[in-house]
Amino acid sequence: MKKTKYYTQARLFPSILTAIPLLIFVNGIVASLYAEALQEIFSILPLISNIGLSAALIFLMVQLNRFVAKEVFQHFYFQDEINMPTTNYLLWSDDFFDDTVKKLIRDKIKSKFNLVLMDKIDEMENESKSRKQIVTAVSQIRNSLRNNKLLLQHNIEYGFIRNLFGGCLFAILFSIVIIIYGAYNQEISLKIVGIIMFVIYSTPLLFSKFILKNFGKYYSKTLYEQFLSI
C-alpha cells in the first residue's frame, strides 16, 4: 500500500503533469500522419491507438523523470546524499541542531546500529569521511522508519517535487518542438500553446534549487525527530 501511494503521488502524478506537451506533440501532430490510414481499417482505431500510446508514454516518462531528477537535480544540488540536509544536520560544524540534540541522535545511532560517528576533532580533519559515515547511518535510520506515516508523507512530497523538476526538462523540450512546428507550418494557435507551456514549465526550474533544498530540509528535520521518538 505504501509503495503504491508513493508511486502514484511521487512518480505518476508529476509525470502526468509534465507529459502534456509530449502528448500534444504525439497525439496532435504525429498521430495525424497515420490516423487516416487507421480509420480506413476501423473507425475507432485512431482513438484506441492514441489512448494506448499515451498510457505507454506516461509510463515511460515515470521512469525517465525519476532518472533525470536524481542524476541531474539531486546530484547537482546535493552530490547525491553527501550534501543532503540529512547529512549536513549531523555535522558538528552545522548549526541547525544544537550539539545536545546531535549527541542524542549520534548516541542513538551508536546503540541501535552499532555505528560510531566521528567526534568534532576527527570531523575537522576529515569531513569527507564524516559525511560518508553519516550517509550510511541515515540509510539505516530510514530503514528503521519504513512504517512511519509522517515521514512517508514528507518523502512523497520531496519525491513529487524532485520528479516534477525532472519532467519539466522534457516538457520544455517538447514545448520547443511544438513552437518550431507551429511556426514552420504557420499554425499560430499551436505556436502560442507551445510558448505558454514553455513559460509554465520553465518557471519552476528557475526556483528549483530553493524549492528542492527546502523540501529536503523539511524531510530531514522530520526524519531525525521521528528517529528520536522511537
C-alpha positions as CSV (number, residue, x, y, z in Angstrom):
1,M,0.0,0.0,0.0
2,K,2.8,2.4,1.0
3,K,4.7,1.6,-2.2
4,T,1.6,2.2,-4.3
5,K,0.9,5.5,-2.6
6,Y,4.5,6.7,-3.2
7,Y,4.5,5.5,-6.8
8,T,1.1,7.2,-7.5
9,Q,1.8,10.5,-5.8
10,A,5.5,11.0,-6.1
11,R,6.1,9.4,-9.6
12,L,2.9,9.1,-11.6
13,F,1.3,12.5,-10.8
14,P,4.3,14.6,-11.7
15,S,4.7,12.6,-14.9
16,I,1.1,13.2,-15.9
17,L,1.5,16.9,-15.2
18,T,4.7,17.3,-17.3
19,A,3.6,14.9,-20.1
20,I,1.1,17.4,-21.6
21,P,3.5,18.8,-24.3
22,L,4.6,15.3,-25.3
23,L,1.0,14.1,-25.6
24,I,0.1,17.2,-27.6
25,F,3.0,16.6,-29.9
26,V,2.3,12.8,-30.3
27,N,-1.5,12.8,-30.5
28,G,-2.0,16.2,-32.2
29,I,0.9,16.2,-34.7
30,V,2.5,12.7,-35.1
31,A,-0.8,10.8,-34.9
32,S,-2.3,12.8,-37.7
33,L,0.2,11.2,-40.0
34,Y,-1.2,7.7,-39.6
35,A,-4.8,8.5,-38.3
36,E,-6.4,8.4,-41.8
37,A,-4.8,5.0,-42.7
38,L,-6.0,3.5,-39.4
39,Q,-9.5,5.0,-39.8
40,E,-9.9,3.2,-43.2
41,I,-9.3,-0.1,-41.4
42,F,-11.6,0.6,-38.5
43,S,-13.1,4.0,-37.4
44,I,-12.2,3.7,-33.7
45,L,-8.6,2.5,-34.3
46,P,-7.1,6.0,-34.1
47,L,-8.7,6.7,-30.7
48,I,-7.5,3.3,-29.4
49,S,-4.1,3.9,-30.7
50,N,-3.8,7.3,-29.1
51,I,-5.0,6.1,-25.7
52,G,-2.6,3.1,-25.7
53,L,0.3,5.2,-26.9
54,S,-0.4,8.0,-24.3
55,A,-0.5,5.4,-21.5
56,A,2.8,3.9,-22.7
57,L,4.4,7.3,-23.0
58,I,3.3,8.3,-19.4
59,F,4.8,5.1,-18.1
60,L,8.0,5.8,-19.9
61,M,8.0,9.4,-18.5
62,V,7.7,8.0,-15.0
63,Q,11.0,6.1,-15.4
64,L,12.8,8.9,-17.3
65,N,11.6,11.7,-14.9
66,R,12.9,9.8,-11.9
67,F,16.2,9.1,-13.5
68,V,16.8,12.6,-14.7
69,A,15.6,14.1,-11.4
70,K,18.1,12.0,-9.5
71,E,21.0,12.3,-11.9
72,V,20.6,16.0,-12.7
73,F,18.9,17.8,-9.8
74,Q,19.6,15.7,-6.8
75,H,23.2,15.0,-7.9
76,F,23.9,18.6,-8.9
77,Y,22.4,20.2,-5.8
78,F,23.3,17.6,-3.2
79,Q,26.0,15.4,-4.8
80,D,23.6,12.6,-4.2
81,E,23.4,12.4,-0.4
82,I,26.8,13.8,0.6
83,N,25.4,17.3,0.8
84,M,21.8,16.5,1.6
85,P,20.4,18.2,4.7
86,T,20.1,14.8,6.3
87,T,23.9,14.7,6.2
88,N,24.6,18.4,7.0
89,Y,22.4,18.4,10.1
90,L,24.5,15.8,11.9
91,L,27.9,17.5,11.2
92,W,29.3,19.2,14.3
93,S,30.1,22.2,12.1
94,D,26.4,22.7,11.2
95,D,24.2,24.8,13.4
96,F,20.7,23.6,12.5
97,F,20.6,21.3,15.5
98,D,22.0,22.1,18.9
99,D,25.0,20.0,19.9
100,T,23.0,18.4,22.6
101,V,20.4,17.2,20.1
102,K,23.2,15.9,17.7
103,K,24.7,14.0,20.6
104,L,21.3,12.4,21.3
105,I,20.9,11.4,17.7
106,R,24.5,10.1,17.4
107,D,24.2,8.1,20.7
108,K,21.0,6.5,19.4
109,I,22.7,5.6,16.1
110,K,25.5,4.0,18.1
111,S,23.2,2.0,20.3
112,K,20.7,1.0,17.6
113,F,23.1,0.3,14.6
114,N,26.5,0.0,16.3
115,L,27.8,2.9,14.1
116,V,30.2,5.3,15.7
117,L,30.3,8.7,14.0
118,M,33.3,11.0,14.2
119,D,33.9,13.4,17.0
120,K,34.5,17.1,16.4
121,I,38.3,16.9,16.1
122,D,38.2,13.9,13.7
123,E,35.5,15.6,11.6
124,M,37.5,18.7,11.2
125,E,40.4,16.7,10.0
126,N,38.4,14.6,7.5
127,E,34.9,16.0,6.9
128,S,34.5,13.9,3.7
129,K,34.8,10.7,5.6
130,S,32.5,12.0,8.3
131,R,29.9,12.8,5.7
132,K,30.1,9.3,4.2
133,Q,29.6,7.8,7.7
134,I,26.5,9.9,8.2
135,V,25.1,8.8,4.8
136,T,25.4,5.2,5.9
137,A,23.8,6.0,9.3
138,V,20.9,7.8,7.6
139,S,20.2,4.8,5.3
140,Q,19.8,2.7,8.5
141,I,17.6,5.3,10.1
142,R,15.3,5.3,7.0
143,N,15.0,1.5,7.2
144,S,14.0,1.7,10.8
145,L,11.3,4.2,10.0
146,R,9.8,2.5,7.0
147,N,6.3,2.3,8.6
148,N,6.3,5.9,9.8
149,K,3.4,7.7,8.2
150,L,4.6,11.2,8.8
151,L,8.0,10.5,7.3
152,L,6.4,8.8,4.3
153,Q,4.3,11.9,3.6
154,H,7.4,14.1,3.6
155,N,9.2,11.6,1.4
156,I,6.3,11.7,-1.0
157,E,6.3,15.5,-1.1
158,Y,10.1,15.6,-1.7
159,G,9.8,12.9,-4.4
160,F,7.0,14.6,-6.1
161,I,8.7,18.0,-6.4
162,R,12.1,16.4,-7.4
163,N,10.4,14.3,-10.1
164,L,8.3,17.2,-11.3
165,F,11.6,19.1,-12.0
166,G,12.8,16.2,-14.0
167,G,9.7,16.1,-16.0
168,C,9.8,19.9,-16.6
169,L,13.0,19.4,-18.6
170,F,11.2,17.0,-21.0
171,A,8.1,19.3,-21.1
172,I,10.3,22.3,-22.1
173,L,12.0,20.2,-24.8
174,F,8.6,19.2,-26.4
175,S,7.2,22.7,-25.9
176,I,10.1,24.0,-28.1
177,V,9.4,21.3,-30.7
178,I,5.7,22.4,-30.8
179,I,6.7,26.1,-31.1
180,I,9.0,25.2,-34.1
181,Y,6.4,23.0,-35.7
182,G,3.7,25.7,-35.3
183,A,6.0,28.4,-36.7
184,Y,7.1,26.3,-39.6
185,N,3.6,25.3,-40.6
186,Q,2.1,28.7,-39.8
187,E,-0.2,27.3,-37.1
188,I,-0.4,30.3,-34.8
189,S,-2.6,28.7,-32.2
190,L,-0.3,25.7,-31.9
191,K,2.7,28.1,-31.6
192,I,1.0,30.1,-28.9
193,V,0.2,26.9,-26.9
194,G,3.8,25.9,-27.2
195,I,5.0,29.3,-25.9
196,I,2.6,29.2,-23.0
197,M,3.7,25.7,-22.0
198,F,7.4,26.7,-22.3
199,V,6.8,29.5,-19.8
200,I,4.7,27.4,-17.4
201,Y,7.3,24.6,-17.3
202,S,10.4,26.8,-17.2
203,T,9.2,28.9,-14.2
204,P,9.5,26.1,-11.6
205,L,13.1,25.4,-12.8
206,L,14.1,28.9,-12.0
207,F,13.4,28.3,-8.3
208,S,14.3,24.6,-8.3
209,K,17.3,24.9,-6.1
210,F,15.5,26.9,-3.4
211,I,12.4,24.7,-3.5
212,L,14.2,21.3,-3.5
213,K,16.5,22.3,-0.7
214,N,13.6,23.5,1.4
215,F,11.7,20.2,0.9
216,G,14.9,18.4,1.7
217,K,15.1,20.3,5.0
218,Y,11.5,19.5,5.9
219,Y,12.2,15.8,5.3
220,S,15.5,15.8,7.2
221,K,14.0,17.6,10.2
222,T,11.1,15.1,10.3
223,L,13.5,12.1,9.9
224,Y,15.5,13.0,13.0
225,E,12.5,14.0,15.1
226,Q,10.8,10.7,14.3
227,F,14.0,8.7,14.9
228,L,14.4,10.2,18.4
229,S,10.8,9.4,19.2
230,I,11.1,5.7,18.6
